[in-house]
Amino acid sequence: MTITSFQIAELCGLSRGTVDRALNNRPGISPKTREKILKAAEELGYRPHFLAQSLVKGRTKTLGLVMFDVQNRIFAQLFHSFEAEARKQGFFVYLALSNKDPDLEIEYINNLLDRKVDGIALHSVNKGKEFEAYLHKARVPIVSFGNQISKQFPLVWINDKVAIKEAVSLIQAKGYQHILYVSPPLRYKGKSNIFGPEQRHKGFLEAVKEQAELSYTVITEKDFLAVIGHYLYLPHKKTAILCTSDMYALDVLKFLSSKKILVPEQVGVMGFDNIDTLNYVNPALTTIDYSVDDIGTTLVESLIRKQEGQKIPNLTTISHRIIVRDSI
């Protein structure tokens, strides 16, 4: 049974206004009376009606975070940093996982709006004018990450194009002549929002065109390991496998090991994200690193600033770097 301030007032023989002043730490009440009310509230197990208070104040001190899933460690790490910063700022976080389902994503956004969240950080699978109009009607701050929705909604992420171009330059400098570019999300092009993978693909194509001596194959199939196996057993040049996620690169390393193919002696492998799991991988994986903590913190700060009516940049770019290890 929920204990109300009215019941506390009856028990103490005081007015509800006096009880409310004590419970909300407002002036106009003696220390002795305040102590009496707070003691009664504690004994009864009273908890304030948070939603009612929030409606009065116009803020719920809650934020929503919508992402695909947490199977990729980079997003598990991002949630951890987002929640830590939100908690530091006095906010509670609702996490929703869309599993890349456009309808489920909208359902979860609606659920967050029903809970009157103060802002939503969104890794969106949806895109288009209709979706943008829907988000504008929500009338809460929305900041995107990973996949840009449009320039009307701020984005916090890294420069994917530049990062991939730097990766290609490294591979070329190490003497590789052919690149197998692994990016399964590209098979959803035109069907859902894959802004991040598309930016990486554009950067890759620009980079290989600048390196005339480099040939390449783009692999978008779900069963990318079978495709890689096909290419590795054909006559080929010195080959590196560039993966757009460390998760793909880890699968590639395991596959190559099962085929007794040495890395990097026979084939080079490079990932993207520098997930914490790489600490336990041998050979150590060359990858692109960026601060997930900075992304999580910036998302929270941006949402709070927008909620307070402050202007924030349309694009906040988090710095990246290549970490060269044993696999290239």
N, C-alpha and C positions, 0 to 999 in steps of 0.2 A: 504493500500500500504506500502510495506517495504521500509524504508529509509536506504540508503547505505552511506558508507563513501565517495563514489565518488560524491553523490549529495551534501553532506556537503561541500566538497572541492570546487565544482562549486559555491555554495552560498557564501562562504567566499572568493572566488578568490584566493585560495591557492592550492598547489599541494596535491595529495592524500597521498603522503608520509608524508607530514607535518601533515595532519589530522590524519593519523594513529598513528603518534608519540604522539599526544595529547590524542587520545582516549585510547591508551594503556599505557599511563603514562611513555613514554620513553623520554630520554634526547634529546638535540639537537633542542630545541624550546624555544622561549622566553615566559615568564609568561603571557605577554599581548596577544600574539597570542594563547596560550593554552586556556586562559580564553574565548577568542572570539569563538574558535571552540567548546568548551564545552557548551557554552551558546547556540550556534546554534543547537547543537545536542539535547540539552534538549528541546528547543522550537519545534523542528521537531519530537520529540518523538522517537529519534534514540535508537535502541537496537542492541548490537553487535551480529554478526552471530556466535552463540555459537558453533555450530557443526564445522564450518570452523576453528575457533580458536582451538577447541579440536583436530582436525586432525593435525594441525601444532604442537601442544604441545604433542600429543600422549596420552592425557588423557582427558576424558570427565567430570571427577569429578561426576560420577554417579555410583550407585550400584543397583543391582537387588536383590530382595528378593522373592523367590518362595516357597510358602507353600500351604498346602491343602485348608485351609479356615480360617476364623476368628470366626467361630461359637463357637469353644472352646476358652474360655477366655484366656487360657494360651498363645495361639498364637496371640491373639489381644494384649496382654501385651507385647509379644516378639517383635511384629512389632513396638510398641510404643518405646521400649528401643532401638531397632536397628535404627529407624529413628532419634531419638534424638541424638544418638552418631554420626551417619553419618552427620547430620546437623552441629553438633559441629565441625566435621573435615572438613566441607566445601563441603560435598557431597549431591547430590539429590538422592532420593530413588524411584525406580520403584517397586511397589508391584504387584505380579501376583499370582492368586489363581487357583490352578490346579483342585480343587474339586476331588482329587484322581484319575484323569483321566490321564493315561500314555501318550496318544497322545496329550492332551491339554498341559501337562507339557512340552513336547518337543517343541510344537508350541510357548509357551511363552518364553522358553529359546532362541529359534531362534529370537523372537522379541527383546529380550534384547540384543542379539548379534548384531542384525541389528542396534541397537541404540548405539553400541560401549561402553557398560558399562565397567567400570574398574574392575568389579568382581561380582560374583553371590553367594549369600548364598542360599542353596538349601535343602529343606525338601522333599526328593525325594520319589516318588512312583515307579519310574523305578529302575531297577538293571540289572546286567549282563554284560558280556564282550562287547557286541555290544554297550550298553549304555555308558560304560566307554570309549570306543574308540571314540564315538561321542563327549563326553565331552572333551577329550584330544585334539581333532581337533579344539575345540573352541578357544584354546590358550588364555584364560583369567583365572584369579584365580577363583577357585570354592571351597567353604568350605561348608560342610554339617552339618546339625543339626537334631536331632531326629532320623532319619534313616541314618545309615552309607551306603555309596555307595560302597566303597571298601577301603582298607588301602592306596590306592594311592591318595585318596582325604581326606584332614584333616576333622576331626569330632570335633565339640564342643557340648558337652552334659553332662549329669550326668551318674553315674554308675547305670544303671537300675537294673542290677542283684543284686548288693549289697543292693540297696534301698528296693527292694521287700523282700529280705531275712530278713532284719531288721524288716519289717512290719510283716512278719510271726512270728518272734520271739516275738514281742510285743503281737500279738494276742494270742499266746500260753501262754505267761506269765500272761495274763489276765484271763486265765481259759477256753478259748474256746476249743472245741473238734473237731469241723468240720468247714471247710472254703468253702464258695461258692466263687470261683475265677471268676470274671466277666471281660472278655476281648474279646469283639466282633471283634476287628481287626484280631484276630487269624484265623477267617474264610477265610481270604485272603491269608493264608500261601501257598506259591508256585505259587501264581498268581501275586503278586506285592511285593514291598519292604516294609516289616513290621519289619525291624531290631529292632526298639525300643520295640514293643510289644513282639517280640520273646525273646529278652534279659530278659524282665521281667518274661516271662513264664518260661524260663530256671532257673532263680533265684528262682521262686516259687517252681518248682519241686524239685530243690536241697534242699530247706529249709524244705519242708514237709517230705522229705525222712529222714532228720536228726531228725525229731520230730515223733517218732514212734507212739505216742498217738494221733496224728492228722490225721483225715481223711479229704478228700477234694473232691470237684466237680468242674471241669473247665467248665465254661459257655461261649460259643462263638457265640451263636445265636444272630441274629439281634434283635429279640423280647426277650431280656434277662429277662425282667420283668415277662413274662409268665412262663419262666423256673424257676425263683426264687420262684414264687408263688406255683408252683408244689412241690418243695422241702420243702417249709416251712410248708405245710400241711401234710407232711409225718412224721411218728415218727422219731425223729432225736436227735442228741446230741446238746449240747449248740453250737449255730452257729454264726459265723461272716461272713459278706459279704465283701470281699476285692475287690475293684474296681480299675482298672488300669487307671482311670481318674476320677477327681472330677465330671465331667459332668455325668458320669454313676452313681456315688454315689448320686448325687442330685436327679436323677430320682428314685433311689432305696428308698431314704428317703421319697419322695412324695408317692411312691407306698405303702410303709409300713404304712404310716400315713392313707392312704385311706382304708387300711385293719384293722385299729385299732391295729396294732402291735407296741408295745413300743420299742423304741431305747434309751438306750442299754439294758433295762431290759429283753426283750425277744430275741432280735437279735442285734448283734453289726454290725456297718458299718464303713468302712474305705475307704478313697479316695487316690488320688495321684495327686499332682500338686500345691495344696494350692492356687487356683485361688482367686481373690479378692472378688468374689461373696459370698464366704464362710462367710464373715463378717455379712451377713444377714440371716444366716441359723440357725434354731433351731430344734433339738439339734445341738450344735456346732460339726463340723465334724473333726474327727481325720484324718490326712493326711500326705503326704510326701511333704516337702517344699524344694525349691531350688531357687536360685536367677535368675529370668528371666532377670533382668537387666544385670547381669554378662554375660549371654549367648549372649544377643543382642550386648553388648559392645565388647565382645571378638570376635564375628563374624566380626564386622566392622573392628576392629584392625587387625585381621588376614588377611582379604582381602586386606587392604591397605599395610600391610607388604609384602604380596606375590606380589602385583603389583609393589612394589619397589624392588623386587628381593631378599628380605630377607627370611630366612628359618623360618618356623613355625612348631610346633609339629604336628605329625599325629593325636594325640589325646589330647584334652584339656578337662579335667574332672572338671565339676563344682560341688562343694560340696552340700550335701543335709542333711536334718535332719527330724526326725519325730516330728510332733507337735501333742501331745496327748490332745484331747478335750473330749467332753462328749459322743461321739457316740460309743466309745469302752470302 
